[in-house]
Amino acid sequence: MPPLAVHNRLPYAIEIKVASIKYEVRIEAGEKASIYFLNLLKSHKITVEVSITLKAPNTNRLIAKAFSVVRFLLTWACRGLGLST
């Protein structure tokens, strides 16, 4: 089974947590991580945390746009695997 690959394209570090398998990883800006032992045929709650310091007035808009892209890509990936979203 293919791994779940997470590419952090945000300019901030993110933390990915999957409680069902007790997995946590911090992914720095521009880096990626793969989760090989996650059964993609089952449902999992995946938590994404972003820690940032707001310095610019448009930062919230950038983050909202980035998360809408993340939501789209996760939905697309799950449909490609035949999973419900």
N, CA, C and O atoms as a printed pandas DataFrame, in Angstrom:
     atom_number atom_name residue_name chain_id  residue_number  x_coord  y_coord  z_coord
0              1         N          MET        A               1    0.848   -1.176    0.000
1              2        CA          MET        A               1    0.000    0.000    0.000
2              3         C          MET        A               1    0.895    1.242    0.000
3              4         O          MET        A               1    1.916    1.258    0.688
4              5         N          PRO        A               2    0.535    2.274   -0.753
5              6        CA          PRO        A               2    1.361    3.482   -0.802
6              7         C          PRO        A               2    1.285    4.247    0.517
7              8         O          PRO        A               2    0.300    4.135    1.247
8              9         N          PRO        A               3    2.325    5.023    0.823
9             10        CA          PRO        A               3    2.297    5.813    2.060
10            11         C          PRO        A               3    1.459    7.074    1.888
11            12         O          PRO        A               3    1.148    7.487    0.771
12            13         N          LEU        A               4    1.105    7.670    3.012
13            14        CA          LEU        A               4    0.489    8.983    2.997
14            15         C          LEU        A               4    1.632    9.986    2.995
15            16         O          LEU        A               4    2.386   10.060    3.965
16            17         N          ALA        A               5    1.773   10.754    1.931
17            18        CA          ALA        A               5    2.846   11.731    1.815
18            19         C          ALA        A               5    2.295   13.113    2.119
19            20         O          ALA        A               5    1.267   13.516    1.575
20            21         N          VAL        A               6    2.986   13.835    2.992
21            22        CA          VAL        A               6    2.581   15.188    3.363
22            23         C          VAL        A               6    3.714   16.132    2.981
23            24         O          VAL        A               6    4.831   16.011    3.484
24            25         N          HIS        A               7    3.419   17.068    2.090
25            26        CA          HIS        A               7    4.390   18.081    1.664
26            27         C          HIS        A               7    3.974   19.408    2.286
27            28         O          HIS        A               7    2.868   19.887    2.036
28            29         N          ASN        A               8    4.830   19.996    3.077
29            30        CA          ASN        A               8    4.527   21.279    3.711
30            31         C          ASN        A               8    4.979   22.402    2.792
31            32         O          ASN        A               8    6.168   22.716    2.725
32            33         N          ARG        A               9    4.044   22.999    2.093
33            34        CA          ARG        A               9    4.356   24.100    1.193
34            35         C          ARG        A               9    4.083   25.463    1.847
35            36         O          ARG        A               9    4.178   26.506    1.199
36            37         N          LEU        A              10    3.749   25.433    3.121
37            38        CA          LEU        A              10    3.555   26.683    3.859
38            39         C          LEU        A              10    4.910   27.233    4.285
39            40         O          LEU        A              10    5.873   26.475    4.399
40            41         N          PRO        A              11    4.998   28.521    4.519
41            42        CA          PRO        A              11    6.263   29.087    4.999
42            43         C          PRO        A              11    6.456   28.927    6.503
43            44         O          PRO        A              11    7.271   29.626    7.103
44            45         N          TYR        A              12    5.709   28.008    7.114
45            46        CA          TYR        A              12    5.759   27.767    8.549
46            47         C          TYR        A              12    5.888   26.265    8.802
47            48         O          TYR        A              12    5.522   25.450    7.955
48            49         N          ALA        A              13    6.403   25.914    9.956
49            50        CA          ALA        A              13    6.450   24.509   10.347
50            51         C          ALA        A              13    5.041   24.050   10.717
51            52         O          ALA        A              13    4.242   24.828   11.239
52            53         N          ILE        A              14    4.746   22.782   10.443
53            54        CA          ILE        A              14    3.453   22.204   10.834
54            55         C          ILE        A              14    3.704   20.929   11.630
55            56         O          ILE        A              14    4.762   20.309   11.519
56            57         N          GLU        A              15    2.723   20.551   12.429
57            58        CA          GLU        A              15    2.775   19.290   13.148
58            59         C          GLU        A              15    1.597   18.441   12.705
59            60         O          GLU        A              15    0.456   18.902   12.685
60            61         N          ILE        A              16    1.884   17.194   12.348
61            62        CA          ILE        A              16    0.864   16.240   11.930
62            63         C          ILE        A              16    0.712   15.222   13.060
63            64         O          ILE        A              16    1.697   14.669   13.549
64            65         N          LYS        A              17   -0.532   14.983   13.466
65            66        CA          LYS        A              17   -0.791   14.003   14.517
66            67         C          LYS        A              17   -1.882   13.042   14.050
67            68         O          LYS        A              17   -2.926   13.462   13.552
68            69         N          VAL        A              18   -1.623   11.751   14.218
69            70        CA          VAL        A              18   -2.607   10.711   13.917
70            71         C          VAL        A              18   -2.777    9.912   15.199
71            72         O          VAL        A              18   -1.967    9.038   15.508
72            73         N          ALA        A              19   -3.839   10.217   15.946
73            74        CA          ALA        A              19   -4.034    9.624   17.267
74            75         C          ALA        A              19   -4.227    8.113   17.214
75            76         O          ALA        A              19   -3.789    7.402   18.118
76            77         N          SER        A              20   -4.877    7.615   16.166
77            78        CA          SER        A              20   -5.192    6.184   16.094
78            79         C          SER        A              20   -3.954    5.299   16.049
79            80         O          SER        A              20   -4.011    4.135   16.446
80            81         N          ILE        A              21   -2.826    5.844   15.566
81            82        CA          ILE        A              21   -1.587    5.059   15.520
82            83         C          ILE        A              21   -0.485    5.694   16.374
83            84         O          ILE        A              21    0.680    5.304   16.297
84            85         N          LYS        A              22   -0.879    6.684   17.191
85            86        CA          LYS        A              22    0.054    7.364   18.094
86            87         C          LYS        A              22    1.280    7.878   17.331
87            88         O          LYS        A              22    2.423    7.585   17.681
88            89         N          TYR        A              23    1.006    8.646   16.290
89            90        CA          TYR        A              23    2.060    9.159   15.416
90            91         C          TYR        A              23    2.059   10.672   15.432
91            92         O          TYR        A              23    1.005   11.294   15.295
92            93         N          GLU        A              24    3.219   11.270   15.598
93            94        CA          GLU        A              24    3.384   12.717   15.527
94            95         C          GLU        A              24    4.658   13.030   14.767
95            96         O          GLU        A              24    5.675   12.355   14.931
96            97         N          VAL        A              25    4.595   14.064   13.929
97            98        CA          VAL        A              25    5.783   14.489   13.197
98            99         C          VAL        A              25    5.707   15.997   12.985
99           100         O          VAL        A              25    4.636   16.550   12.735
100          101         N          ARG        A              26    6.852   16.647   13.087
101          102        CA          ARG        A              26    6.956   18.075   12.787
102          103         C          ARG        A              26    7.613   18.191   11.417
103          104         O          ARG        A              26    8.671   17.612   11.170
104          105         N          ILE        A              27    6.971   18.949   10.531
105          106        CA          ILE        A              27    7.491   19.129    9.176
106          107         C          ILE        A              27    7.796   20.609    8.998
107          108         O          ILE        A              27    6.905   21.454    9.074
108          109         N          GLU        A              28    9.049   20.904    8.763
109          110        CA          GLU        A              28    9.468   22.292    8.579
110          111         C          GLU        A              28    9.002   22.796    7.207
111          112         O          GLU        A              28    8.619   22.012    6.339
112          113         N          ALA        A              29    9.043   24.108    7.035
113          114        CA          ALA        A              29    8.639   24.732    5.773
114          115         C          ALA        A              29    9.421   24.134    4.609
115          116         O          ALA        A              29   10.648   24.056    4.654
116          117         N          GLY        A              30    8.707   23.714    3.568
117          118        CA          GLY        A              30    9.340   23.176    2.372
118          119         C          GLY        A              30    9.737   21.713    2.447
119          120         O          GLY        A              30   10.203   21.154    1.454
120          121         N          GLU        A              31    9.565   21.074    3.608
121          122        CA          GLU        A              31    9.949   19.668    3.747
122          123         C          GLU        A              31    8.737   18.757    3.558
123          124         O          GLU        A              31    7.602   19.220    3.450
124          125         N          LYS        A              32    9.006   17.460    3.522
125          126        CA          LYS        A              32    7.924   16.488    3.384
126          127         C          LYS        A              32    8.178   15.304    4.318
127          128         O          LYS        A              32    9.294   15.069    4.779
128          129         N          ALA        A              33    7.100   14.577    4.574
129          130        CA          ALA        A              33    7.182   13.372    5.402
130          131         C          ALA        A              33    6.221   12.341    4.831
131          132         O          ALA        A              33    5.182   12.691    4.272
132          133         N          SER        A              34    6.569   11.079    4.974
133          134        CA          SER        A              34    5.709    9.987    4.515
134          135         C          SER        A              34    5.372    9.089    5.695
135          136         O          SER        A              34    6.228    8.778    6.523
136          137         N          ILE        A              35    4.122    8.683    5.756
137          138        CA          ILE        A              35    3.669    7.784    6.820
138          139         C          ILE        A              35    3.402    6.431    6.158
139          140         O          ILE        A              35    2.411    6.259    5.448
140          141         N          TYR        A              36    4.297    5.479    6.400
141          142        CA          TYR        A              36    4.226    4.181    5.732
142          143         C          TYR        A              36    3.325    3.179    6.436
143          144         O          TYR        A              36    2.853    2.233    5.807
144          145         N          PHE        A              37    3.076    3.364    7.724
145          146        CA          PHE        A              37    2.338    2.356    8.475
146          147         C          PHE        A              37    0.903    2.787    8.780
147          148         O          PHE        A              37    0.322    2.337    9.767
148          149         N          LEU        A              38    0.330    3.648    7.950
149          150        CA          LEU        A              38   -1.050    4.087    8.088
150          151         C          LEU        A              38   -1.902    3.337    7.074
151          152         O          LEU        A              38   -1.666    3.437    5.869
152          153         N          ASN        A              39   -2.876    2.596    7.546
153          154        CA          ASN        A              39   -3.763    1.854    6.654
154          155         C          ASN        A              39   -4.737    2.836    6.012
155          156         O          ASN        A              39   -5.660    3.315    6.671
156          157         N          LEU        A              40   -4.538    3.135    4.742
157          158        CA          LEU        A              40   -5.352    4.124    4.049
158          159         C          LEU        A              40   -6.745    3.614    3.695
159          160         O          LEU        A              40   -7.568    4.372    3.182
160          161         N          LEU        A              41   -7.015    2.351    3.961
161          162        CA          LEU        A              41   -8.350    1.808    3.709
162          163         C          LEU        A              41   -9.279    2.032    4.893
163          164         O          LEU        A              41  -10.475    1.756    4.798
164          165         N          LYS        A              42   -8.746    2.530    6.011
165          166        CA          LYS        A              42   -9.542    2.820    7.204
166          167         C          LYS        A              42   -9.598    4.323    7.429
167          168         O          LYS        A              42   -8.765    5.073    6.920
168          169         N          SER        A              43  -10.588    4.750    8.196
169          170        CA          SER        A              43  -10.729    6.166    8.527
170          171         C          SER        A              43   -9.787    6.529    9.669
171          172         O          SER        A              43   -9.606    5.756   10.610
172          173         N          HIS        A              44   -9.197    7.700    9.573
173          174        CA          HIS        A              44   -8.312    8.204   10.613
174          175         C          HIS        A              44   -8.580    9.694   10.791
175          176         O          HIS        A              44   -8.914   10.392    9.834
176          177         N          LYS        A              45   -8.432   10.170   12.008
177          178        CA          LYS        A              45   -8.496   11.601   12.267
178          179         C          LYS        A              45   -7.060   12.116   12.230
179          180         O          LYS        A              45   -6.218   11.697   13.024
180          181         N          ILE        A              46   -6.795   13.023   11.306
181          182        CA          ILE        A              46   -5.465   13.591   11.149
182          183         C          ILE        A              46   -5.536   15.058   11.553
183          184         O          ILE        A              46   -6.310   15.832   10.989
184          185         N          THR        A              47   -4.725   15.427   12.530
185          186        CA          THR        A              47   -4.690   16.795   13.025
186          187         C          THR        A              47   -3.470   17.507   12.452
187          188         O          THR        A              47   -2.352   16.993   12.501
188          189         N          VAL        A              48   -3.704   18.695   11.909
189          190        CA          VAL        A              48   -2.623   19.519   11.384
190          191         C          VAL        A              48   -2.580   20.801   12.212
191          192         O          VAL        A              48   -3.556   21.548   12.267
192          193         N          GLU        A              49   -1.441   21.045   12.853
193          194        CA          GLU        A              49   -1.278   22.252   13.658
194          195         C          GLU        A              49   -0.218   23.138   13.022
195          196         O          GLU        A              49    0.846   22.674   12.612
196          197         N          VAL        A              50   -0.535   24.427   12.950
197          198        CA          VAL        A              50    0.394   25.412   12.391
198          199         C          VAL        A              50    0.696   26.425   13.485
199          200         O          VAL        A              50   -0.216   27.048   14.029
200          201         N          SER        A              51    1.965   26.590   13.804
201          202        CA          SER        A              51    2.381   27.589   14.790
202          203         C          SER        A              51    3.044   28.739   14.050
203          204         O          SER        A              51    4.085   28.578   13.413
204          205         N          ILE        A              52    2.411   29.910   14.151
205          206        CA          ILE        A              52    2.960   31.066   13.437
206          207         C          ILE        A              52    2.900   32.298   14.324
207          208         O          ILE        A              52    2.158   32.343   15.305
208          209         N          THR        A              53    3.677   33.273   13.969
209          210        CA          THR        A              53    3.613   34.596   14.574
210          211         C          THR        A              53    3.095   35.532   13.499
211          212         O          THR        A              53    3.719   35.695   12.450
212          213         N          LEU        A              54    1.956   36.143   13.764
213          214        CA          LEU        A              54    1.356   37.027   12.770
214          215         C          LEU        A              54    2.116   38.344   12.723
215          216         O          LEU        A              54    2.141   39.092   13.701
216          217         N          LYS        A              55    2.729   38.620   11.593
217          218        CA          LYS        A              55    3.493   39.857   11.420
218          219         C          LYS        A              55    2.888   40.742   10.342
219          220         O          LYS        A              55    3.043   41.962   10.381
220          221         N          ALA        A              56    2.210   40.147    9.393
221          222        CA          ALA        A              56    1.656   40.905    8.279
222          223         C          ALA        A              56    0.133   40.833    8.322
223          224         O          ALA        A              56   -0.421   39.817    8.744
224          225         N          PRO        A              57   -0.550   41.888    7.894
225          226        CA          PRO        A              57   -2.012   41.889    7.946
226          227         C          PRO        A              57   -2.663   40.850    7.033
227          228         O          PRO        A              57   -3.794   40.446    7.303
228          229         N          ASN        A              58   -2.006   40.403    5.975
229          230        CA          ASN        A              58   -2.605   39.445    5.043
230          231         C          ASN        A              58   -2.276   37.993    5.371
231          232         O          ASN        A              58   -2.609   37.102    4.591
232          233         N          THR        A              59   -1.631   37.735    6.504
233          234        CA          THR        A              59   -1.216   36.380    6.850
234          235         C          THR        A              59   -2.413   35.447    7.005
235          236         O          THR        A              59   -2.364   34.300    6.559
236          237         N          ASN        A              60   -3.480   35.923    7.628
237          238        CA          ASN        A              60   -4.662   35.070    7.821
238          239         C          ASN        A              60   -5.243   34.619    6.489
239          240         O          ASN        A              60   -5.668   33.471    6.353
240          241         N          ARG        A              61   -5.264   35.499    5.520
241          242        CA          ARG        A              61   -5.790   35.160    4.197
242          243         C          ARG        A              61   -4.912   34.099    3.525
243          244         O          ARG        A              61   -5.426   33.179    2.889
244          245         N          LEU        A              62   -3.594   34.230    3.667
245          246        CA          LEU        A              62   -2.661   33.254    3.102
246          247         C          LEU        A              62   -2.883   31.882    3.718
247          248         O          LEU        A              62   -2.911   30.876    3.009
248          249         N          ILE        A              63   -3.038   31.839    5.024
249          250        CA          ILE        A              63   -3.236   30.559    5.713
250          251         C          ILE        A              63   -4.572   29.940    5.322
251          252         O          ILE        A              63   -4.645   28.732    5.094
252          253         N          ALA        A              64   -5.627   30.742    5.240
253          254        CA          ALA        A              64   -6.935   30.223    4.843
254          255         C          ALA        A              64   -6.870   29.631    3.437
255          256         O          ALA        A              64   -7.452   28.577    3.183
256          257         N          LYS        A              65   -6.177   30.292    2.534
257          258        CA          LYS        A              65   -6.047   29.793    1.164
258          259         C          LYS        A              65   -5.241   28.491    1.153
259          260         O          LYS        A              65   -5.593   27.548    0.443
260          261         N          ALA        A              66   -4.169   28.440    1.933
261          262        CA          ALA        A              66   -3.342   27.232    1.997
262          263         C          ALA        A              66   -4.142   26.057    2.528
263          264         O          ALA        A              66   -4.017   24.946    2.012
264          265         N          PHE        A              67   -4.966   26.278    3.553
265          266        CA          PHE        A              67   -5.747   25.174    4.092
266          267         C          PHE        A              67   -6.855   24.738    3.148
267          268         O          PHE        A              67   -7.220   23.562    3.144
268          269         N          SER        A              68   -7.403   25.644    2.349
269          270        CA          SER        A              68   -8.391   25.213    1.362
270          271         C          SER        A              68   -7.725   24.327    0.317
271          272         O          SER        A              68   -8.347   23.382   -0.169
272          273         N          VAL        A              69   -6.479   24.611   -0.038
273          274        CA          VAL        A              69   -5.741   23.759   -0.973
274          275         C          VAL        A              69   -5.458   22.408   -0.337
275          276         O          VAL        A              69   -5.607   21.377   -0.993
276          277         N          VAL        A              70   -5.052   22.394    0.935
277          278        CA          VAL        A              70   -4.795   21.138    1.646
278          279         C          VAL        A              70   -6.058   20.285    1.688
279          280         O          VAL        A              70   -6.005   19.085    1.418
280          281         N          ARG        A              71   -7.190   20.894    2.022
281          282        CA          ARG        A              71   -8.458   20.161    2.087
282          283         C          ARG        A              71   -8.796   19.569    0.719
283          284         O          ARG        A              71   -9.227   18.419    0.634
284          285         N          PHE        A              72   -8.603   20.350   -0.360
285          286        CA          PHE        A              72   -8.873   19.852   -1.701
286          287         C          PHE        A              72   -7.975   18.662   -2.033
287          288         O          PHE        A              72   -8.452   17.646   -2.538
288          289         N          LEU        A              73   -6.665   18.784   -1.748
289          290        CA          LEU        A              73   -5.738   17.704   -2.087
290          291         C          LEU        A              73   -6.023   16.436   -1.298
291          292         O          LEU        A              73   -5.923   15.337   -1.844
292          293         N          LEU        A              74   -6.379   16.568   -0.021
293          294        CA          LEU        A              74   -6.723   15.386    0.771
294          295         C          LEU        A              74   -7.993   14.722    0.244
295          296         O          LEU        A              74   -8.069   13.496    0.167
296          297         N          THR        A              75   -8.992   15.534   -0.120
297          298        CA          THR        A              75  -10.225   14.989   -0.681
298          299         C          THR        A              75   -9.943   14.277   -1.993
299          300         O          THR        A              75  -10.448   13.179   -2.229
300          301         N          TRP        A              76   -9.136   14.899   -2.849
301          302        CA          TRP        A              76   -8.784   14.313   -4.139
302          303         C          TRP        A              76   -8.028   13.002   -3.954
303          304         O          TRP        A              76   -8.304   12.025   -4.650
304          305         N          ALA        A              77   -7.076   12.973   -3.022
305          306        CA          ALA        A              77   -6.293   11.763   -2.772
306          307         C          ALA        A              77   -7.172   10.630   -2.252
307          308         O          ALA        A              77   -7.013    9.481   -2.662
308          309         N          CYS        A              78   -8.094   10.951   -1.355
309          310        CA          CYS        A              78   -8.978    9.924   -0.805
310          311         C          CYS        A              78   -9.910    9.367   -1.871
311          312         O          CYS        A              78  -10.152    8.161   -1.912
312          313         N          ARG        A              79  -10.430   10.224   -2.725
313          314        CA          ARG        A              79  -11.303    9.750   -3.809
314          315         C          ARG        A              79  -10.547    8.870   -4.779
315          316         O          ARG        A              79  -11.082    7.888   -5.294
316          317         N          GLY        A              80   -9.285    9.232   -5.028
317          318        CA          GLY        A              80   -8.448    8.432   -5.906
318          319         C          GLY        A              80   -8.208    7.033   -5.368
319          320         O          GLY        A              80   -8.016    6.088   -6.134
320          321         N          LEU        A              81   -8.220    6.905   -4.050
321          322        CA          LEU        A              81   -8.045    5.606   -3.399
322          323         C          LEU        A              81   -9.386    4.897   -3.175
323          324         O          LEU        A              81   -9.420    3.777   -2.667
324          325         N          GLY        A              82  -10.477    5.544   -3.551
325          326        CA          GLY        A              82  -11.790    4.955   -3.358
326          327         C          GLY        A              82  -12.304    5.091   -1.938
327          328         O          GLY        A              82  -13.160    4.316   -1.511
328          329         N          LEU        A              83  -11.791    6.066   -1.202
329          330        CA          LEU        A              83  -12.213    6.268    0.195
330          331         C          LEU        A              83  -13.235    7.378    0.251
331          332         O          LEU        A              83  -13.224    8.281   -0.585
332          333         N          SER        A              84  -14.120    7.317    1.234
333          334        CA          SER        A              84  -15.106    8.377    1.407
334          335         C          SER        A              84  -14.478    9.532    2.187
335          336         O          SER        A              84  -13.586    9.327    3.011
336          337         N          THR        A              85  -14.952   10.738    1.917
337          338        CA          THR        A              85  -14.401   11.916    2.602
338          339         C          THR        A              85  -15.441   12.564    3.456
339          340         O          THR        A              85  -15.164   13.570    4.110
